[in-house]
Amino acid sequence: MTSASATLNHPPAITSWQDIFDPDTRIVIDPEAVLLRWDEIAPLLDLAPFGHRAAGPPDTVAQALPPMPPALTAAITDLATRFAALMRCETVRVRLEGVTGNACRKVHADYTDLRLICTLAGPGTDYTLGDVPDAPLQRIATGAVALFKGQAFGPGHRACLHRSPPIEGSGDKRLVLVIDTPDRHPNG
């Protein structure tokens, strides 16, 4: 298969967040980082589409978002804290989005150093370990945390190409959490 529309469900076996610093590693997938009950997040899907953003210290950034279930607030705080420790930054940027359409449907690499993406509900993010956008795609499981290496990660590292799965007209909804380092790059 060479079509970008083909998806496979075989994530890489790497689960240690520290592995992202290996120049040969483009993505790290932690399959059990977020374990939330459906009843804790389903009500948020009824509000979609929406997009909430916050920035600040990892231990308080979730408090800057609109009220949400306590388990989700705790999960965001935990992931933001782990991400900030990994990237040695004092603040993070967080987005929580309820998606009902085709967001970021083109296969691309982000202009950032590292991005955490976790699809809490709905189809997970598609990615490829290849260097061209039409390489075969794999899909990250819902609830798994993925660390995507971006174009600005550093010399000798290659970015991970990815996209949001196309859901326009399908009736699917996605609840997606994104965590980034502070805006370290002028185009980030």
N, CA, C and O of each residue as an XYZ file, in Angstrom:
752
protein
N       0.838     -1.188      0.000
C       0.000      0.000      0.000
C       0.872      1.237      0.000
O       1.802      1.345      0.799
N       0.582      2.159     -0.879
C       1.344      3.396     -0.920
C       0.454      4.618     -0.774
O       0.936      5.746     -0.883
N      -0.793      4.422     -0.537
C      -1.729      5.524     -0.422
C      -1.755      6.070      0.995
O      -1.696      5.314      1.965
N      -1.843      7.395      1.106
C      -1.927      8.015      2.425
C      -3.255      7.712      3.100
O      -3.398      7.928      4.304
N      -4.228      7.216      2.348
C      -5.510      6.920      2.973
C      -5.534      5.548      3.634
O      -6.457      5.250      4.392
N      -4.542      4.712      3.365
C      -4.486      3.396      4.001
C      -3.924      3.541      5.401
O      -2.910      4.210      5.598
N      -4.573      2.917      6.378
C      -4.062      3.004      7.744
C      -3.869      1.610      8.314
O      -4.664      0.701      8.078
N      -2.809      1.472      9.055
C      -2.478      0.241      9.752
C      -2.503      0.536     11.239
O      -2.376      1.695     11.635
N      -2.659     -0.463     12.057
C      -2.688     -0.260     13.504
C      -1.528     -0.980     14.178
O      -1.749     -1.817     15.053
N      -0.315     -0.675     13.793
C       0.863     -1.322     14.362
C       1.846     -0.268     14.855
O       2.781      0.082     14.135
N       1.653      0.250     16.079
C       2.572      1.277     16.573
C       3.939      0.685     16.882
O       4.063     -0.516     17.120
N       4.962      1.530     16.878
C       6.290      1.037     17.238
C       6.302      0.567     18.688
O       5.470      0.986     19.492
N       7.237     -0.295     19.009
C       7.297     -0.896     20.342
C       7.921      0.022     21.383
O       8.009     -0.360     22.551
N       8.346      1.192     21.010
C       9.018      2.106     21.928
C       7.986      2.737     22.869
O       7.005      3.320     22.408
N       8.201      2.626     24.164
C       7.273      3.244     25.110
C       7.972      4.122     26.143
O       7.293      4.830     26.887
N       9.284      4.105     26.216
C       9.992      4.966     27.157
C      10.104      6.368     26.558
O      10.658      6.546     25.473
N       9.578      7.350     27.268
C       9.621      8.725     26.754
C      11.043      9.170     26.459
O      11.248      9.947     25.526
N      12.022      8.714     27.207
C      13.423      9.102     26.990
C      13.944      8.668     25.620
O      14.895      9.255     25.104
N      13.327      7.644     25.031
C      13.767      7.160     23.719
C      13.645      8.211     22.632
O      14.254      8.060     21.573
N      12.881      9.271     22.855
C      12.710     10.307     21.847
C      14.027     11.016     21.544
O      14.167     11.633     20.488
N      14.986     10.937     22.454
C      16.276     11.598     22.237
C      17.210     10.793     21.338
O      18.268     11.293     20.957
N      16.850      9.578     20.997
C      17.617      8.767     20.052
C      17.402      9.355     18.659
O      16.254      9.518     18.244
N      18.467      9.678     17.923
C      18.304     10.273     16.591
C      17.496      9.410     15.621
O      16.904      9.940     14.681
N      17.461      8.109     15.827
C      16.711      7.228     14.932
C      15.238      7.099     15.306
O      14.479      6.448     14.589
N      14.824      7.700     16.403
C      13.442      7.604     16.875
C      12.691      8.872     16.486
O      13.078      9.974     16.875
N      11.617      8.715     15.720
C      10.799      9.851     15.291
C       9.566     10.036     16.162
O       9.032     11.139     16.274
N       9.116      8.940     16.779
C       7.894      8.970     17.572
C       8.031      7.975     18.717
O       8.625      6.908     18.560
N       7.478      8.335     19.858
C       7.373      7.424     20.995
C       5.889      7.307     21.307
O       5.184      8.312     21.405
N       5.423      6.083     21.462
C       4.017      5.855     21.787
C       3.938      5.128     23.124
O       4.492      4.043     23.307
N       3.239      5.759     24.038
C       2.993      5.194     25.365
C       1.538      4.738     25.370
O       0.640      5.570     25.499
N       1.284      3.442     25.233
C      -0.080      2.967     25.017
C      -1.002      3.053     26.234
O      -2.219      2.952     26.081
N      -0.461      3.235     27.424
C      -1.322      3.226     28.610
C      -1.134      4.450     29.487
O      -1.308      4.372     30.703
N      -0.785      5.575     28.891
C      -0.525      6.773     29.686
C      -1.805      7.424     30.195
O      -1.805      8.015     31.275
N      -2.896      7.328     29.437
C      -4.143      7.961     29.840
C      -5.244      6.903     29.856
O      -5.613      6.358     28.815
N      -5.750      6.629     31.024
C      -6.831      5.655     31.161
C      -8.015      6.352     31.821
O      -8.121      6.391     33.047
N      -8.905      6.904     30.995
C     -10.085      7.604     31.492
C     -11.331      6.805     31.138
O     -11.397      6.166     30.087
N     -12.305      6.847     32.015
C     -13.573      6.175     31.743
C     -14.372      6.981     30.715
O     -14.296      8.210     30.682
N     -15.128      6.285     29.890
C     -15.927      6.928     28.858
C     -16.875      7.969     29.448
O     -17.037      9.050     28.882
N     -17.502      7.653     30.581
C     -18.458      8.592     31.169
C     -17.791      9.872     31.667
O     -18.473     10.866     31.917
N     -16.460      9.856     31.812
C     -15.728     11.052     32.240
C     -15.465     12.013     31.082
O     -15.292     13.213     31.298
N     -15.437     11.494     29.862
C     -15.106     12.365     28.734
C     -16.225     12.502     27.706
O     -16.224     13.458     26.930
N     -17.171     11.580     27.680
C     -18.251     11.617     26.692
C     -19.026     12.938     26.699
O     -19.363     13.441     25.627
N     -19.322     13.524     27.878
C     -20.070     14.790     27.852
C     -19.343     15.911     27.105
O     -19.989     16.808     26.563
N     -18.029     15.872     27.070
C     -17.286     16.899     26.341
C     -17.507     16.791     24.840
O     -17.483     17.802     24.138
N     -17.721     15.584     24.341
C     -17.958     15.409     22.901
C     -19.262     16.075     22.468
O     -19.394     16.501     21.320
N     -20.222     16.164     23.386
C     -21.481     16.835     23.061
C     -21.284     18.332     22.831
O     -22.129     18.978     22.212
N     -20.188     18.882     23.317
C     -19.898     20.308     23.163
C     -19.117     20.615     21.885
O     -18.989     21.781     21.510
N     -18.599     19.599     21.218
C     -17.760     19.790     20.034
C     -18.581     20.384     18.888
O     -19.755     20.051     18.730
N     -17.971     21.257     18.093
C     -16.547     21.562     18.082
C     -16.182     22.659     19.085
O     -16.968     23.567     19.355
N     -14.984     22.549     19.619
C     -14.440     23.580     20.501
C     -12.925     23.457     20.519
O     -12.355     22.435     20.138
N     -12.301     24.521     20.967
C     -10.855     24.521     21.137
C     -10.494     25.398     22.317
O     -10.822     26.585     22.334
N      -9.824     24.829     23.300
C      -9.399     25.581     24.480
C      -7.880     25.548     24.548
O      -7.261     24.509     24.317
N      -7.288     26.687     24.866
C      -5.832     26.799     24.957
C      -5.442     27.410     26.294
O      -6.149     28.247     26.855
N      -4.293     26.963     26.784
C      -3.743     27.527     28.014
C      -2.234     27.354     27.976
O      -1.716     26.468     27.296
N      -1.542     28.197     28.702
C      -0.083     28.085     28.824
C       0.289     28.436     30.252
O      -0.345     29.271     30.896
N       1.341     27.772     30.733
C       1.800     28.063     32.077
C       2.569     26.898     32.663
O       2.909     25.951     31.954
N       2.845     26.967     33.967
C       3.554     25.884     34.637
C       2.738     24.588     34.536
O       1.511     24.621     34.629
N       3.406     23.465     34.348
C       2.684     22.213     34.121
C       1.759     21.795     35.260
O       0.757     21.122     35.020
N       2.076     22.182     36.493
C       1.244     21.755     37.610
C      -0.030     22.586     37.765
O      -0.909     22.231     38.550
N      -0.134     23.691     37.021
C      -1.325     24.533     37.134
C      -1.990     24.840     35.788
O      -3.052     25.462     35.766
N      -1.396     24.422     34.673
C      -1.921     24.808     33.360
C      -3.337     24.294     33.129
O      -4.127     24.975     32.475
N      -3.679     23.136     33.634
C      -5.033     22.594     33.433
C      -6.083     23.465     34.110
O      -7.232     23.495     33.670
N      -5.707     24.173     35.172
C      -6.649     25.045     35.877
C      -7.032     26.254     35.030
O      -8.052     26.891     35.292
N      -6.220     26.580     34.009
C      -6.511     27.713     33.130
C      -7.488     27.336     32.016
O      -7.940     28.205     31.270
N      -7.811     26.065     31.900
C      -8.802     25.604     30.924
C     -10.189     25.688     31.540
O     -10.311     25.784     32.761
N     -11.242     25.654     30.719
C     -12.599     25.648     31.291
C     -12.802     24.439     32.200
O     -12.071     23.454     32.091
N     -13.783     24.504     33.091
C     -14.031     23.369     33.980
C     -14.250     22.067     33.194
O     -14.911     22.049     32.156
N     -13.685     21.003     33.714
C     -13.812     19.681     33.093
C     -13.813     18.626     34.182
O     -13.568     18.942     35.347
N     -14.083     17.384     33.827
C     -14.084     16.331     34.840
C     -12.745     16.261     35.578
O     -11.693     16.413     34.958
N     -12.773     16.033     36.892
C     -11.537     15.979     37.681
C     -10.515     14.968     37.143
O      -9.314     15.235     37.190
N     -10.961     13.831     36.641
C     -10.014     12.835     36.118
C      -9.267     13.373     34.901
O      -8.087     13.074     34.721
N      -9.939     14.160     34.067
C      -9.279     14.748     32.895
C      -8.299     15.838     33.326
O      -7.197     15.932     32.785
N      -8.693     16.651     34.287
C      -7.775     17.672     34.822
C      -6.521     17.012     35.383
O      -5.411     17.487     35.145
N      -6.688     15.933     36.118
C      -5.539     15.214     36.693
C      -4.662     14.616     35.589
O      -3.435     14.653     35.687
N      -5.281     14.067     34.544
C      -4.507     13.489     33.442
C      -3.703     14.557     32.707
O      -2.539     14.338     32.372
N      -4.321     15.715     32.455
C      -3.604     16.808     31.785
C      -2.444     17.279     32.642
O      -1.346     17.496     32.131
N      -2.671     17.439     33.929
C      -1.607     17.878     34.837
C      -0.457     16.877     34.849
O       0.709     17.264     34.783
N      -0.787     15.593     34.932
C       0.239     14.558     34.938
C       1.050     14.573     33.645
O       2.280     14.560     33.681
N       0.361     14.600     32.502
C       1.073     14.588     31.225
C       1.892     15.857     31.019
O       3.014     15.789     30.515
N       1.353     17.010     31.399
C       2.096     18.269     31.263
C       3.348     18.257     32.131
O       4.397     18.753     31.720
N       3.240     17.690     33.334
C       4.388     17.610     34.243
C       5.466     16.683     33.675
O       6.651     17.018     33.684
N       5.045     15.524     33.186
C       6.004     14.582     32.586
C       6.665     15.176     31.347
O       7.873     15.038     31.154
N       5.865     15.841     30.503
C       6.376     16.444     29.277
C       7.383     17.553     29.594
O       8.449     17.618     28.982
N       7.048     18.418     30.543
C       7.954     19.515     30.924
C       9.266     18.978     31.495
O      10.333     19.521     31.208
N       9.194     17.924     32.296
C      10.409     17.321     32.845
C      11.263     16.729     31.728
O      12.484     16.887     31.726
N      10.628     16.056     30.791
C      11.358     15.475     29.662
C      12.069     16.540     28.847
O      13.234     16.379     28.484
N      11.371     17.624     28.563
C      11.911     18.681     27.703
C      12.620     19.782     28.482
O      13.098     20.753     27.895
N      12.687     19.634     29.790
C      13.381     20.601     30.653
C      12.894     22.033     30.416
O      13.677     22.949     30.165
N      11.572     22.184     30.505
C      11.004     23.520     30.354
C      10.102     23.805     31.560
O       9.512     22.895     32.141
N      10.012     25.066     31.914
C       9.244     25.460     33.092
C       7.778     25.688     32.794
O       6.945     25.653     33.700
N       7.452     25.923     31.522
C       6.060     26.121     31.132
C       5.755     25.261     29.908
O       6.659     24.833     29.189
N       4.481     25.021     29.688
C       4.016     24.274     28.514
C       2.805     24.983     27.932
O       2.177     25.819     28.581
N       2.494     24.630     26.692
C       1.274     25.092     26.036
C       0.359     23.878     25.878
O       0.807     22.805     25.472
N      -0.926     24.051     26.201
C      -1.885     22.951     26.151
C      -3.075     23.361     25.282
O      -3.565     24.488     25.358
N      -3.526     22.414     24.456
C      -4.768     22.579     23.685
C      -5.647     21.373     23.954
O      -5.180     20.234     23.927
N      -6.898     21.621     24.208
C      -7.894     20.563     24.310
C      -8.954     20.898     23.282
O      -9.590     21.949     23.351
N      -9.145     19.980     22.307
C     -10.036     20.269     21.192
C     -11.091     19.189     21.021
O     -10.800     17.995     21.094
N     -12.308     19.628     20.796
C     -13.378     18.751     20.366
C     -13.493     18.928     18.861
O     -13.860     20.005     18.391
N     -13.188     17.894     18.106
C     -13.067     17.988     16.651
C     -14.216     17.237     15.990
O     -14.506     16.092     16.339
N     -14.868     17.896     15.028
C     -15.968     17.264     14.299
C     -15.709     17.199     12.797
O     -16.490     16.595     12.061
N     -14.633     17.807     12.341
C     -14.328     17.856     10.909
C     -12.912     17.408     10.625
O     -12.262     16.769     11.452
N     -12.451     17.754      9.445
C     -11.107     17.367      9.011
C     -10.097     18.432      9.426
O      -9.874     19.396      8.694
N      -9.499     18.265     10.574
C      -8.470     19.171     11.064
C      -7.099     18.588     10.710
O      -6.858     17.407     10.961
N      -6.217     19.370     10.148
C      -4.856     18.910      9.808
C      -4.898     17.583      9.040
O      -4.240     16.619      9.431
N      -5.657     17.536      7.967
C      -5.828     16.277      7.243
C      -4.672     15.954      6.313
O      -4.558     14.821      5.843
N      -3.803     16.936      6.035
C      -2.636     16.675      5.198
C      -1.511     16.108      6.053
O      -1.310     16.538      7.189
N      -0.786     15.155      5.513
C       0.351     14.572      6.223
C       1.452     15.632      6.269
O       1.836     16.186      5.240
N       1.952     15.905      7.472
C       2.909     16.995      7.671
C       3.786     16.728      8.890
O       3.532     15.809      9.669
N       4.811     17.538      9.035
C       5.631     17.564     10.254
C       5.475     18.958     10.860
O       5.488     19.960     10.145
N       5.331     19.011     12.161
C       5.158     20.288     12.837
C       6.483     21.027     12.935
O       7.545     20.416     13.053
N       6.400     22.376     12.884
C       7.603     23.170     13.113
C       7.674     23.494     14.604
O       7.340     24.589     15.057
N       8.120     22.497     15.326
C       8.314     22.589     16.765
C       9.394     21.570     17.105
O       9.850     20.835     16.228
N       9.805     21.518     18.362
C      10.793     20.497     18.729
C      10.101     19.180     19.052
O      10.479     18.141     18.511
N       9.102     19.201     19.918
C       8.394     17.985     20.289
C       6.951     18.333     20.602
O       6.672     19.360     21.221
N       6.029     17.472     20.170
C       4.607     17.675     20.423
C       4.021     16.384     20.976
O       4.239     15.306     20.422
N       3.278     16.497     22.069
C       2.536     15.376     22.629
C       1.111     15.465     22.102
O       0.471     16.513     22.196
N       0.616     14.359     21.547
C      -0.767     14.292     21.094
C      -1.397     13.041     21.693
O      -0.845     11.945     21.605
N      -2.557     13.226     22.301
C      -3.320     12.105     22.841
C      -4.773     12.280     22.426
O      -5.425     13.251     22.811
N      -5.275     11.339     21.643
C      -6.683     11.340     21.274
C      -7.435     10.607     22.383
O      -7.272      9.401     22.565
N      -8.244     11.339     23.108
C      -8.964     10.784     24.252
C     -10.255     10.084     23.833
O     -10.737      9.194     24.534
N     -10.811     10.483     22.698
C     -12.011      9.850     22.157
C     -11.991     10.010     20.644
O     -11.500     11.012     20.124
N     -12.525      9.018     19.944
C     -12.567      9.053     18.490
C     -11.316      8.455     17.877
O     -10.440      7.969     18.592
N     -11.226      8.489     16.537
C     -10.068      7.912     15.852
C      -8.770      8.630     16.223
O      -8.735      9.857     16.313
N      -7.713      7.861     16.435
C      -6.413      8.412     16.791
C      -5.691      9.022     15.603
O      -6.137      8.906     14.462
N      -4.577      9.670     15.883
C      -3.756     10.327     14.870
C      -3.070      9.299     13.978
O      -2.620      8.253     14.446
N      -2.997      9.615     12.682
C      -2.278      8.785     11.715
C      -0.858      9.306     11.595
O      -0.628     10.512     11.695
N       0.108      8.400     11.380
C       1.500      8.809     11.222
C       2.218      7.828     10.306
O       1.724      6.738     10.015
N       3.398      8.247      9.860
C       4.256      7.369      9.082
C       5.685      7.525      9.577
O       6.087      8.593     10.038
N       6.434      6.457      9.475
C       7.861      6.524      9.800
C       8.668      6.819      8.551
O       9.898      6.846      8.598
N       7.993      7.040      7.439
C       8.649      7.370      6.184
C       8.953      8.851      6.066
O       8.613      9.653      6.936
N       9.605      9.189      4.962
C      10.005     10.574      4.721
C       9.115     11.307      3.728
O       9.321     12.493      3.468
N       8.119     10.607      3.165
C       7.253     11.235      2.172
C       5.800     11.128      2.635
O       5.410     10.132      3.245
N       5.007     12.154      2.345
C       3.619     12.166      2.824
C       2.750     11.024      2.311
O       1.746     10.701      2.947
N       3.095     10.399      1.182
C       2.237      9.328      0.680
C       2.692      7.932      1.111
O       2.248      6.929      0.555
N       3.582      7.877      2.107
C       4.002      6.587      2.661
C       2.822      5.968      3.418
O       1.911      6.687      3.828
N       2.827      4.650      3.606
C       1.737      4.016      4.361
C       1.609      4.611      5.766
O       2.605      4.921      6.420
N       0.370      4.760      6.209
C       0.092      5.359      7.512
C      -0.301      4.300      8.527
O      -0.884      3.266      8.201
N       0.042      4.601      9.763
C      -0.370      3.783     10.905
C      -1.239      4.670     11.792
O      -1.131      5.894     11.729
N      -2.091      4.077     12.609
C      -2.982      4.848     13.470
C      -2.663      4.568     14.932
O      -2.511      3.419     15.346
N      -2.566      5.630     15.689
C      -2.319      5.517     17.122
C      -3.638      5.203     17.817
O      -4.667      5.796     17.494
N      -3.613      4.291     18.752
C      -4.818      3.886     19.470
C      -5.360      5.040     20.310
O      -4.602      5.856     20.835
N      -6.666      5.088     20.423
C      -7.316      6.073     21.282
C      -6.840      5.858     22.718
O      -6.823      4.729     23.209
N      -6.456      6.939     23.383
C      -5.973      6.866     24.758
C      -4.464      6.757     24.877
O      -3.913      7.000     25.950
N      -3.784      6.397     23.795
C      -2.319      6.316     23.828
C      -1.734      7.717     23.686
O      -2.303      8.574     23.009
N      -0.611      7.935     24.321
C       0.107      9.203     24.207
C       1.219      9.026     23.190
O       1.979      8.059     23.241
N       1.305      9.974     22.263
C       2.371      9.937     21.262
C       3.201     11.207     21.361
O       2.665     12.313     21.443
N       4.504     11.033     21.351
C       5.442     12.149     21.304
C       5.967     12.220     19.883
O       6.674     11.319     19.432
N       5.625     13.287     19.174
C       6.011     13.475     17.779
C       7.197     14.414     17.688
O       7.125     15.566     18.116
N       8.278     13.921     17.134
C       9.438     14.764     16.912
C       9.109     15.733     15.780
O       8.606     15.325     14.733
N       9.395     17.027     15.995
C       9.127     18.048     14.991
C      10.372     18.441     14.225
O      11.466     17.943     14.493
N      10.196     19.340     13.265
C      11.293     19.781     12.398
C      12.407     20.485     13.156
O      13.547     20.513     12.693
N      12.093     21.052     14.309
C      13.081     21.833     15.064
C      13.657     21.050     16.242
O      14.204     21.653     17.165
N      13.547     19.724     16.229
C      14.041     18.956     17.366
C      15.549     19.108     17.539
O      16.036     19.219     18.664
N      16.277     19.114     16.451
C      17.720     19.312     16.551
C      18.453     18.634     15.415
O      17.888     17.797     14.711
N      19.701     18.993     15.240
C      20.505     18.400     14.174
C      20.585     16.879     14.323
O      20.735     16.353     15.426
N      20.480     16.192     13.192
C      20.604     14.743     13.198
C      19.316     14.007     13.509
O      19.295     12.776     13.510
N      18.238     14.738     13.772
C      16.939     14.129     14.081
C      15.987     14.383     12.920
O      16.040     15.433     12.280
N      15.110     13.406     12.651
C      14.117     13.566     11.593
C      12.728     13.628     12.217
O      12.415     12.902     13.160
N      11.916     14.506     11.669
C      10.564     14.714     12.175
C       9.658     13.542     11.820
O       9.936     12.781     10.893
N       8.585     13.412     12.563
C       7.570     12.388     12.310
C       6.402     13.018     11.547
O       5.759     13.946     12.036
N       6.142     12.511     10.363
C       5.015     12.977      9.565
C       3.721     12.381     10.124
O       3.679     11.207     10.491
N       2.679     13.191     10.185
C       1.408     12.738     10.755
C       0.251     13.574     10.238
O       0.454     14.578      9.556
N      -0.971     13.153     10.567
C      -2.169     13.914     10.221
C      -3.297     13.518     11.165
O      -3.256     12.470     11.811
N      -4.308     14.388     11.226
C      -5.548     14.020     11.894
C      -6.327     13.138     10.925
O      -6.330     13.402      9.723
N      -6.977     12.111     11.417
C      -7.732     11.255     10.496
C      -8.918     12.017      9.901
O      -9.582     12.773     10.611
N      -9.189     11.832      8.627
C     -10.337     12.514      8.028
C     -11.644     11.932      8.576
O     -11.895     10.732      8.465
N     -12.472     12.804      9.169
C     -13.740     12.332      9.753
C     -14.944     13.113      9.242
O     -16.079     12.819      9.619
N     -14.706     14.103      8.391
C     -15.791     14.931      7.865
C     -16.916     14.053      7.310
O     -16.672     13.170      6.489
N     -18.139     14.299      7.760
C     -19.294     13.588      7.257
C     -19.491     12.189      7.815
O     -20.463     11.519      7.464
N     -18.588     11.733      8.679
C     -18.688     10.375      9.215
C     -19.547     10.291     10.477
O     -19.984      9.210     10.873
N     -19.780     11.439     11.098
C     -20.481     11.448     12.380
C     -19.546     11.245     13.555
O     -19.956     11.382     14.708
N     -18.273     10.914     13.269
C     -17.288     10.747     14.340
C     -16.944     12.096     14.959
O     -17.001     13.135     14.301
N     -16.590     12.054     16.228
C     -16.072     13.215     16.945
C     -14.801     12.777     17.638
O     -14.652     11.615     18.018
N     -13.884     13.719     17.799
C     -12.622     13.418     18.469
C     -12.419     14.390     19.626
O     -12.791     15.559     19.534
N     -11.833     13.905     20.707
C     -11.392     14.749     21.806
C      -9.883     14.594     21.859
O      -9.375     13.511     22.150
N      -9.161     15.685     21.574
C      -7.717     15.608     21.376
C      -7.008     16.560     22.333
O      -7.373     17.728     22.459
N      -5.990     16.034     22.999
C      -5.123     16.819     23.876
C      -3.772     16.984     23.195
O      -3.187     16.012     22.715
N      -3.278     18.222     23.154
C      -1.963     18.517     22.565
C      -1.164     19.306     23.597
O      -1.667     20.267     24.179
N       0.084     18.895     23.819
C       0.977     19.628     24.722
C       2.257     19.941     23.966
O       2.856     19.062     23.345
N       2.669     21.196     24.025
C       3.883     21.676     23.358
C       4.804     22.353     24.356
O       4.392     22.755     25.444
N       6.064     22.467     23.955
C       7.003     23.281     24.721
C       6.617     24.755     24.538
O       5.792     25.075     23.681
N       7.200     25.639     25.324
C       6.919     27.064     25.129
C       7.313     27.454     23.710
O       8.063     26.739     23.046
N       6.808     28.581     23.256
C       7.108     29.050     21.906
C       8.582     29.445     21.819
O       8.948     30.603     22.017
N       9.407     28.455     21.519
C      10.863     28.664     21.454
C      11.317     29.082     20.072
O      12.442     29.548     19.894
N      10.442     28.916     19.092
C      10.824     29.159     17.704
C       9.896     30.199     17.097
O       8.688     30.161     17.335
N      10.444     31.133     16.312
C       9.618     32.215     15.782
C       8.470     31.735     14.917
O       7.447     32.417     14.852
N       8.586     30.590     14.247
C       7.522     30.085     13.387
C       6.763     28.937     14.031
O       5.959     28.300     13.350
N       6.978     28.637     15.324
C       6.412     27.471     15.975
C       4.998     27.601     16.304
O       4.407     26.675     16.859
